[in-house]
Amino acid sequence: MRFHTRKWVKPEDLNPNGTLFGGRLLEWIDEECALYSIVQLENPKTVTKYMSEIDFKSSAHQGDIIEIGIEVVKFGTASLTLNCEVRNKMTREKIITVDKIVMVGLDEEGKPKAHGKTQIEFVKDRLSN
Ligand SMILES: CC(=O)SCCNC(=O)CCNC(=O)[C@H](O)C(C)(C)COP(=O)(O)OP(=O)(O)OC[C@H]1O[C@@H](n2cnc3c(N)ncnc32)[C@H](O)[C@@H]1OP(=O)(O)O
């Protein structure tokens, strides 16, 4: 799993309990998956179709730095299936896991569009082609 993005937990990210608000974390995960999929599928019209159950294993506190990891499970026809793990950068403790996130690339009419991708591509390799 590659951990692409770090986030710094700020006062506005906390719940009334004083720990990281779950909704904020899901927003970060969704955005991370969208950005990752847009780049991989080379389609800016890529949406979240499905998220499996989530498992909050531990929390984070103000000032913590967390990192969001993504792994490709499968390239489908129009879809890209990912899994995600978020961990505390300092303690390496797992905060959340999401086993299955399905992103779908759309065409101009908002219908699923075949992407023709079968493996992860790195931007640096695209540039050298
Ligand atoms: C980043 C964001 O926040 S985006 C905002 C939130 N997301 C949205 O608004 C999306 C709203 N949903 C939609 O517009 C539609 O459901 C669409 C266009 C994404 C998909 O429409 P569908 O009629 O379900 O398309 P279809 O049945 O062809 O499925 C498309 C792909 O999704 C997969 N899929 C569909 N439903 C599910 C599901 N419940 N679980 C897992 N995968 C699914 C299919 O297997 C298919 O994959 P493939 O192309 O690799 O074979």
The ligand as an ORCA input file, in Angstrom:
! r2SCAN-3c Opt
* xyz 0 1
  C     -16.011     11.746     -5.686
  C     -17.514     11.911     -5.355
  O     -17.808     12.235     -4.290
  S     -18.652     11.565     -6.553
  C     -20.270     11.887     -5.835
  C     -20.963     10.673     -5.345
  N     -21.205      9.691     -6.402
  C     -22.202      9.848     -7.335
  O     -22.881     10.855     -7.383
  C     -22.416      8.700     -8.278
  C     -23.930      8.492     -8.525
  N     -24.162      7.222     -9.246
  C     -24.278      7.173    -10.583
  O     -24.259      8.189    -11.277
  C     -24.449      5.807    -11.203
  O     -24.718      4.868    -10.183
  C     -23.173      5.368    -11.999
  C     -23.171      6.093    -13.329
  C     -21.861      5.649    -11.227
  C     -23.162      3.862    -12.242
  O     -24.370      3.522    -12.832
  P     -24.800      1.969    -12.911
  O     -26.073      1.938    -13.647
  O     -24.704      1.335    -11.566
  O     -23.654      1.385    -13.824
  P     -23.245     -0.108    -14.040
  O     -24.248     -1.071    -13.475
  O     -22.872     -0.209    -15.491
  O     -21.921     -0.247    -13.154
  C     -20.762      0.468    -13.466
  C     -19.630     -0.168    -12.720
  O     -19.856     -0.011    -11.310
  C     -19.850     -1.289    -10.682
  N     -20.874     -1.267     -9.648
  C     -22.163     -0.873     -9.800
  N     -22.814     -1.015     -8.631
  C     -21.925     -1.485     -7.738
  C     -21.998     -1.841     -6.356
  N     -23.138     -1.715     -5.670
  N     -20.885     -2.299     -5.756
  C     -19.740     -2.417     -6.424
  N     -19.581     -2.088     -7.743
  C     -20.680     -1.654     -8.375
  C     -20.206     -2.284    -11.751
  O     -19.708     -3.572    -11.415
  C     -19.525     -1.683    -12.957
  O     -18.145     -2.000    -12.946
  P     -17.355     -2.333    -14.340
  O     -17.596     -1.188    -15.273
  O     -15.935     -2.444    -13.950
  O     -17.944     -3.609    -14.875
*
